[in-house]
Amino acid sequence: MVHDVTFSAQPGQVIGIIGPNGSGKSSLPRAIIGILRPTTGTVRVDGRDVLSTKPRDLARVLAAVLQDSTGDFDLTVHDVVTMGRACHKRSFERETTADRKAITEALTLVGAADLTHRRFADLSGGERQRVLIARAIAQQPRVLVMDEPTNHLDPRHQFDVLALPRTLDVTALVALHDLNLAARYCDQIHLLHHGRQHRSGPPEHVLDPEILRTVYDVNATVTPHPTTGRPHIALDPCDNVVTPEESSPTSRAPG
């Protein structure tokens, strides 16, 4: 459950959502794209209520890459990315030159052009993730919502994927576990804790050692990155970590 979360994103901004497991990081993106219905409040994209907008019209503005969406499609990579063009086409309309251009550009941007004719089901987890991101890009949205888009990706592709919003000049909302990636690529960060907005602001305001200790139960050392100047976080477990011996029933004193 997510409660009392309020924020807005300006055109071209990259908004990061961070927080521990169970904090609402995945629920919030699903509410934004209309999969979950808020009990109170609204989600608006370009001033339009997401829930009252026709799905086809919404898909022309907003694209999403969610977790656990890598089904074993019996399709080629080209066919999967072509799905992203459906909102721009009439029923049974054939692939156009504009479609082919959008598909080729999307696959190239994620470094997957060489996978075009491969079966999606035969790809590795990282390859599938890049293809699904290409499908979202092929929609040519103005808003891109991504839930843990760096899952299964090697470091080089993690960097490339998180640089995409600026390359495409789109507004993006990205849920991330990796705090250093959030610090590097996000303009604003919203830290969720127990389903609520614990802290919001630029990375240097949110990624504070005391805040991270409170929310994640870790010791954090935050220093400027030597290249970017953005916060760089080194983490260690807090001293109160329970050892296996301490958690064992046989190690406890009798009541």
C-alpha positions in Angstrom: 0.0 0.0 0.0 1.1 3.5 -0.8 -0.2 6.5 1.2 0.0 10.3 0.8 2.5 10.4 -2.1 2.4 13.6 -4.0 4.8 14.9 -6.6 5.0 16.4 -10.0 7.5 16.1 -12.9 8.5 18.8 -15.2 9.0 18.0 -18.9 12.4 16.4 -19.4 13.0 15.6 -15.8 14.1 12.2 -14.5 12.3 11.3 -11.2 13.7 8.5 -9.1 11.7 6.3 -6.7 13.8 4.5 -4.1 13.1 2.6 -0.9 13.5 -0.8 0.8 11.6 -3.9 -0.3 7.9 -3.5 0.4 8.0 0.3 0.5 5.8 0.8 -2.5 8.3 1.3 -5.3 6.5 -1.1 -7.7 3.0 -0.1 -6.6 3.6 3.6 -7.4 4.5 3.0 -11.1 1.5 0.7 -11.5 -0.8 3.4 -10.1 0.8 6.0 -12.4 0.1 4.0 -15.6 -3.4 3.0 -14.4 -3.0 -0.7 -13.5 -3.7 0.1 -9.9 -6.6 2.5 -9.0 -5.9 5.0 -6.3 -8.6 5.1 -3.5 -8.0 8.8 -3.3 -6.2 11.4 -5.4 -5.5 11.3 -9.2 -2.7 10.7 -11.6 -2.5 13.2 -14.4 -0.3 13.2 -17.5 -0.4 16.4 -19.5 -3.3 17.4 -17.3 -5.4 14.4 -18.2 -6.6 11.9 -15.6 -4.9 8.6 -16.5 -8.0 6.5 -15.4 -10.4 8.5 -17.6 -8.2 8.5 -20.7 -8.7 5.9 -23.4 -5.9 3.3 -23.3 -4.9 4.0 -26.9 -4.7 7.7 -26.3 -2.7 7.2 -23.1 -0.3 4.8 -24.9 0.6 7.6 -27.3 1.8 9.7 -24.4 3.0 7.2 -21.8 5.0 4.0 -22.1 6.0 1.6 -19.3 8.5 -1.1 -18.6 7.5 -3.1 -15.5 9.1 -5.9 -13.6 8.1 -9.5 -14.3 6.8 -8.7 -17.8 9.3 -10.9 -19.6 6.9 -13.6 -20.8 8.0 -16.3 -23.2 6.5 -14.7 -26.3 6.7 -17.0 -29.3 7.6 -14.1 -31.4 10.7 -12.6 -32.9 12.4 -9.5 -31.3 11.1 -7.5 -34.2 7.6 -8.6 -33.6 7.8 -7.8 -29.9 9.1 -4.2 -30.5 6.4 -3.8 -33.2 3.8 -4.1 -30.4 4.9 -0.6 -29.3 3.6 0.8 -32.6 0.0 -0.4 -32.1 -1.2 2.8 -30.6 -0.2 4.7 -33.7 -2.0 2.4 -36.2 -5.5 1.6 -37.3 -6.7 -2.0 -36.9 -5.0 -4.4 -39.4 -2.9 -1.6 -40.8 0.4 -2.9 -42.2 3.8 -1.9 -41.0 4.8 1.5 -42.5 8.1 3.1 -43.2 7.7 5.2 -40.1 7.1 2.0 -38.0 10.2 0.4 -39.4 12.3 3.5 -38.7 10.9 3.7 -35.1 11.6 0.0 -34.5 15.1 0.1 -35.9 16.0 3.3 -33.9 14.6 1.8 -30.6 16.6 -1.4 -31.0 19.7 0.5 -31.8 19.4 2.8 -28.8 19.3 -0.2 -26.4 22.1 -2.0 -28.3 19.9 -4.8 -29.5 19.8 -4.3 -33.3 21.7 -7.5 -33.8 18.8 -9.4 -32.0 16.1 -8.3 -34.5 15.4 -11.7 -36.0 16.0 -13.8 -32.9 13.2 -15.5 -31.0 12.3 -13.5 -27.9 12.0 -16.8 -25.8 15.6 -17.7 -26.6 17.1 -14.5 -25.2 18.9 -14.1 -21.9 17.3 -12.1 -19.2 19.3 -9.0 -20.0 18.6 -9.2 -23.7 14.9 -9.6 -23.0 15.0 -6.5 -20.7 16.6 -4.4 -23.5 14.0 -5.6 -26.0 11.1 -4.6 -23.7 12.7 -1.2 -23.2 13.0 -0.9 -27.0 9.3 -1.7 -27.3 8.5 1.2 -24.9 10.7 3.5 -26.9 9.1 2.5 -30.1 5.8 4.0 -28.8 7.5 7.4 -29.0 6.0 8.5 -25.6 6.5 11.8 -23.9 6.5 10.0 -20.5 8.5 6.8 -19.7 7.8 4.8 -16.6 10.3 2.1 -15.7 10.3 -0.2 -12.7 13.8 -1.6 -12.0 14.9 -1.3 -15.7 18.4 -2.3 -14.8 17.4 -5.8 -13.7 19.6 -8.4 -15.5 21.7 -5.8 -17.2 25.5 -5.6 -17.1 27.0 -2.2 -15.9 27.5 -0.8 -19.4 23.9 -1.4 -20.4 22.7 -0.1 -17.0 24.3 3.2 -17.8 23.0 3.2 -21.4 19.4 2.5 -20.3 19.3 5.2 -17.6 20.8 7.7 -20.0 17.9 7.1 -22.5 15.4 9.6 -21.0 17.8 12.5 -21.7 18.7 11.1 -25.1 15.0 10.9 -26.0 14.1 14.2 -24.2 11.3 12.5 -22.4 10.0 12.8 -18.8 10.8 9.7 -16.9 9.8 8.0 -13.6 12.3 5.3 -12.6 12.1 2.9 -9.6 15.5 1.8 -8.6 17.3 -0.3 -5.9 20.7 1.0 -6.8 21.2 4.2 -4.9 24.3 5.2 -6.9 22.4 4.9 -10.2 19.6 7.0 -8.7 22.1 9.6 -7.6 23.8 9.7 -11.0 20.8 9.9 -13.3 17.9 11.4 -11.4 17.0 15.1 -11.0 14.7 14.5 -8.1 14.4 11.4 -5.8 11.4 10.3 -3.7 12.3 7.9 -0.9 9.5 5.7 0.2 9.3 4.0 3.6 6.5 1.8 4.9 4.4 3.0 1.9 4.8 6.7 2.6 6.9 9.5 1.2 9.8 9.7 3.7 11.9 12.4 1.9 11.9 14.1 -1.5 14.3 16.4 -3.3 17.5 16.4 -5.3 19.9 13.5 -4.7 22.1 15.4 -2.3 19.1 16.2 -0.1 17.7 12.7 0.0 20.8 10.5 0.1 21.9 11.6 3.6 23.7 9.1 5.8 21.3 9.4 8.7 18.2 9.1 6.5 19.7 6.0 4.8 20.4 4.4 8.2 16.9 5.0 9.4 15.2 3.7 6.2 17.6 0.9 5.1 19.3 0.0 8.4 22.7 0.4 6.9 25.8 2.6 7.6 26.3 5.0 4.6 29.3 7.0 3.7 28.3 9.7 1.1 31.0 11.5 -0.8 31.1 13.5 -4.1 31.7 11.3 -7.1 35.2 12.1 -8.5 33.9 12.6 -12.0 30.3 13.8 -11.7 30.3 15.5 -8.3 27.0 13.7 -7.6 26.6 11.8 -4.3 28.4 8.5 -4.2 27.3 6.1 -1.5 29.3 3.3 0.1 27.2 1.0 2.3 28.0 -1.3 5.2 25.6 -3.2 7.5 24.7 -1.7 10.8 26.3 -3.2 13.9 22.9 -4.6 15.1 22.8 -7.3 12.4 21.5 -10.6 13.9 23.9 -13.5 13.4 22.5 -17.0 12.7 23.6 -18.1 16.1 21.7 -15.3 17.8 18.5 -16.0 15.8 18.6 -19.8 16.5 16.0 -20.9 19.1 18.6 -23.0 20.8 20.8 -20.0 21.5 18.2 -18.2 23.5 18.1 -18.3 27.2 15.1 -20.2 28.7 12.2 -18.0 29.6 
